[in-house]
């Protein structure tokens, strides 16, 4: 590109002023705008970068960059779904499958042992909250680390929240399910009823999904980093 780094930074700021605050959306719009601005500046060398931007923005019609934004977010959604299902498939063929298996076993067995020792079924609720808190902290730290403040402004991050909803029903079941199926002892699998077996599978799926999410989000960030590298700006 022939535009200078300062000119690209100015364009990015102007895009942000138009109400597009998500960083990767800004880069996607910038990818469309930069070439057109460059063409205008070649035809009119004396044209200010701000004026060139306004002309390009007007050329997109009454909705401005809205169509570009919507198109890009659809691409994100499609890409995230692809990453999501791909990661689930990859996990099923690797040792990473042991993570949700172990978590599922610990969830039911720890609750069973607490019930056997103290006779208080409701204590399972506290166990669930502790397990999920630990899991969430580990996921948060290893997936986002110190860069969270930056990544939270990415459409790829916000889009990831829609995938998180896949774990909502398993989570709700883990909070309330023991009231329906009772406490499960996985060390005696032959004593499991059909509903209890289904419950175990359901909880496993919940842990399976949550285990896959960090890798999905990291892949989506790599796509944005490619645009960052092209324009050599943050």
C-alpha positions as CSV (number, residue, x, y, z in Angstrom):
1,X,0.0,0.0,0.0
2,X,1.2,3.5,-0.8
3,X,-0.7,5.1,2.1
4,X,1.6,6.1,5.0
5,X,1.2,4.6,8.5
6,X,-0.1,8.0,9.7
7,X,-2.7,8.1,7.0
8,X,-3.9,4.6,7.8
9,X,-4.1,5.5,11.5
10,X,-6.2,8.6,10.5
11,X,-8.6,6.4,8.4
12,X,-9.0,4.0,11.3
13,X,-9.9,6.9,13.7
14,X,-12.4,8.2,11.1
15,X,-14.0,4.8,10.8
16,X,-14.2,4.6,14.6
17,X,-15.9,8.1,14.7
18,X,-18.6,6.7,12.5
19,X,-19.6,4.3,15.3
20,X,-17.6,1.2,14.5
21,X,-15.8,0.5,17.7
22,X,-15.0,-3.2,17.2
23,X,-11.3,-3.4,16.2
24,X,-11.6,-6.2,13.7
25,X,-14.7,-4.6,12.1
26,X,-12.6,-1.4,11.7
27,X,-9.8,-3.3,9.9
28,X,-12.3,-5.0,7.6
29,X,-13.8,-1.7,6.7
30,X,-10.3,-0.2,6.4
31,X,-9.5,-3.0,4.0
32,X,-12.3,-1.8,1.7
33,X,-11.7,1.9,2.2
34,X,-7.9,2.2,1.9
35,X,-7.6,1.2,-1.8
36,X,-10.4,3.6,-2.8
37,X,-8.8,6.5,-0.7
38,X,-5.5,5.7,-2.4
39,X,-7.1,6.0,-5.8
40,X,-8.6,9.4,-4.9
41,X,-5.3,10.7,-3.6
42,X,-3.6,9.6,-6.8
43,X,-6.1,11.5,-8.9
44,X,-6.2,14.5,-6.5
45,X,-2.8,14.7,-4.8
46,X,-3.8,17.9,-2.9
47,X,-6.9,16.3,-1.3
48,X,-6.8,15.9,2.4
49,X,-7.1,12.4,3.8
50,X,-10.2,13.4,5.8
51,X,-11.9,14.7,2.6
52,X,-11.0,11.6,0.7
53,X,-12.5,9.5,3.4
54,X,-15.8,11.4,3.3
55,X,-16.0,10.9,-0.4
56,X,-15.4,7.2,-0.1
57,X,-17.9,6.9,2.7
58,X,-20.5,8.7,0.6
59,X,-19.9,6.3,-2.3
60,X,-21.1,3.4,0.0
61,X,-24.6,4.9,-0.1
62,X,-27.1,6.0,2.6
63,X,-26.2,3.1,4.9
64,X,-22.4,3.8,4.8
65,X,-20.3,0.9,6.0
66,X,-23.3,-0.9,7.6
67,X,-23.4,-3.5,4.8
68,X,-19.7,-4.1,5.1
69,X,-20.1,-4.6,8.9
70,X,-23.1,-6.9,8.6
71,X,-21.3,-9.0,5.9
72,X,-18.2,-9.3,8.0
73,X,-20.1,-10.3,11.1
74,X,-21.8,-13.0,9.1
75,X,-18.4,-14.2,8.0
76,X,-17.4,-14.3,11.7
77,X,-20.4,-16.3,12.6
78,X,-19.8,-18.8,9.8
79,X,-16.1,-19.0,10.6
80,X,-16.7,-19.5,14.4
81,X,-19.2,-22.3,13.7
82,X,-16.6,-23.9,11.5
83,X,-13.9,-23.6,14.1
84,X,-16.3,-24.8,16.8
85,X,-17.3,-28.0,15.1
86,X,-13.8,-28.5,13.9
87,X,-12.4,-28.2,17.4
88,X,-15.0,-30.6,18.8
89,X,-14.0,-33.2,16.1
90,X,-10.4,-32.6,16.8
91,X,-10.9,-33.1,20.6
92,X,-12.7,-36.4,20.0
93,X,-9.7,-37.8,18.2
94,X,-7.1,-36.6,20.7
95,X,-6.2,-37.0,24.4
96,X,-7.9,-33.7,25.1
97,X,-11.1,-35.7,25.3
98,X,-9.9,-36.8,28.7
99,X,-10.5,-33.3,30.1
100,X,-14.3,-33.3,29.8
101,X,-14.4,-37.0,30.8
102,X,-12.4,-36.3,34.0
103,X,-14.5,-33.2,34.8
104,X,-17.7,-35.2,34.3
105,X,-16.5,-38.0,36.6
106,X,-15.3,-35.5,39.3
107,X,-18.6,-33.6,39.1
108,X,-20.8,-36.6,39.8
109,X,-18.5,-38.5,42.0
110,X,-17.5,-35.6,44.3
111,X,-21.2,-34.8,44.7
112,X,-21.9,-38.5,45.5
113,X,-19.2,-38.6,48.1
114,X,-20.4,-35.4,49.8
115,X,-24.0,-36.7,49.9
116,X,-22.8,-40.0,51.3
117,X,-20.7,-38.3,54.0
118,X,-23.0,-35.4,55.0
119,X,-26.4,-36.4,53.6
120,X,-27.1,-32.9,52.2
121,X,-28.0,-33.0,48.5
122,X,-28.1,-29.2,48.2
123,X,-24.4,-29.1,48.8
124,X,-24.0,-30.1,45.2
125,X,-25.0,-26.6,44.2
126,X,-21.9,-25.2,46.0
127,X,-19.7,-27.9,44.4
128,X,-20.9,-27.0,40.9
129,X,-20.2,-23.3,41.5
130,X,-16.7,-24.0,42.8
131,X,-15.9,-26.3,39.9
132,X,-17.2,-23.8,37.3
133,X,-15.4,-20.9,39.0
134,X,-12.1,-22.8,38.8
135,X,-12.7,-23.9,35.2
136,X,-13.7,-20.3,34.2
137,X,-10.6,-18.8,35.8
138,X,-8.3,-21.3,34.1
139,X,-10.0,-20.8,30.7
140,X,-10.0,-17.0,31.1
141,X,-6.3,-16.9,32.0
142,X,-4.9,-19.3,29.4
143,X,-7.2,-18.1,26.5
144,X,-7.0,-14.3,27.0
145,X,-4.3,-13.6,29.6
146,X,-3.2,-10.0,29.9
147,X,-4.5,-9.1,26.4
148,X,-8.2,-9.4,27.5
149,X,-8.7,-5.6,27.6
150,X,-7.7,-5.5,23.9
151,X,-9.6,-8.6,22.8
152,X,-12.9,-7.7,24.4
153,X,-13.3,-5.0,21.7
154,X,-13.2,-7.5,18.9
155,X,-16.3,-8.7,17.1
156,X,-14.7,-12.1,17.1
157,X,-14.7,-12.1,20.9
158,X,-18.3,-10.9,21.1
159,X,-19.4,-13.5,18.5
160,X,-17.8,-16.1,20.6
161,X,-20.5,-15.5,23.2
162,X,-23.1,-16.9,20.9
163,X,-21.3,-20.2,20.9
164,X,-21.1,-20.0,24.7
165,X,-24.8,-20.4,24.7
166,X,-24.4,-24.1,23.7
167,X,-23.3,-24.7,27.3
168,X,-26.2,-22.9,28.8
169,X,-28.6,-25.9,29.1
170,X,-26.0,-28.3,30.4
171,X,-25.0,-25.6,33.0
172,X,-28.6,-25.2,34.1
173,X,-29.0,-29.0,34.4
174,X,-25.9,-29.2,36.5
175,X,-27.4,-26.6,38.9
176,X,-30.8,-28.1,39.1
177,X,-30.6,-31.7,37.7
178,X,-29.8,-33.5,40.9
179,X,-33.3,-32.6,42.1
180,X,-34.7,-34.8,39.3
181,X,-32.2,-37.7,38.9
182,X,-30.7,-37.7,42.4
183,X,-27.0,-38.4,43.2
184,X,-25.1,-40.6,40.7
185,X,-22.3,-43.0,41.6
186,X,-20.2,-43.6,38.4
187,X,-18.2,-46.2,40.2
188,X,-21.3,-48.5,39.9
189,X,-22.4,-47.9,36.3
190,X,-24.6,-50.9,36.2
191,X,-26.9,-49.3,38.8
192,X,-27.5,-46.2,36.6
193,X,-31.0,-45.8,35.2
194,X,-31.8,-44.6,31.7
195,X,-32.4,-41.0,32.9
196,X,-29.3,-41.0,35.0
197,X,-27.2,-42.2,32.0
198,X,-28.7,-39.5,29.8
199,X,-27.9,-36.9,32.5
200,X,-24.2,-38.1,32.6
201,X,-24.0,-37.7,28.8
202,X,-25.6,-34.3,29.0
203,X,-23.2,-33.0,31.6
204,X,-20.3,-34.5,29.6
205,X,-21.4,-32.5,26.5
206,X,-21.5,-29.4,28.6
207,X,-17.9,-29.9,29.7
208,X,-16.9,-30.9,26.2
209,X,-18.2,-27.6,24.7
210,X,-16.6,-25.5,27.4
211,X,-13.2,-27.3,26.9
212,X,-13.3,-26.5,23.2
213,X,-14.1,-22.8,23.5
214,X,-10.7,-21.4,24.3
215,X,-9.2,-22.9,21.1
216,X,-12.1,-21.6,19.1
217,X,-11.6,-18.1,20.3
218,X,-7.8,-18.2,19.8
219,X,-8.3,-19.2,16.1
220,X,-10.7,-16.4,15.5
221,X,-8.2,-13.9,16.9
222,X,-5.5,-15.2,14.6
223,X,-7.6,-14.0,11.6
224,X,-7.8,-10.5,13.1
225,X,-4.0,-10.5,13.8
226,X,-3.4,-11.1,10.1
227,X,-5.1,-7.7,9.3
228,X,-3.1,-6.0,12.1
229,X,0.1,-7.3,10.6
230,X,-0.9,-6.0,7.1
231,X,-1.5,-2.5,8.4
232,X,1.2,-2.6,11.0
233,X,-0.9,-0.7,13.5
234,X,-2.8,-1.5,16.7
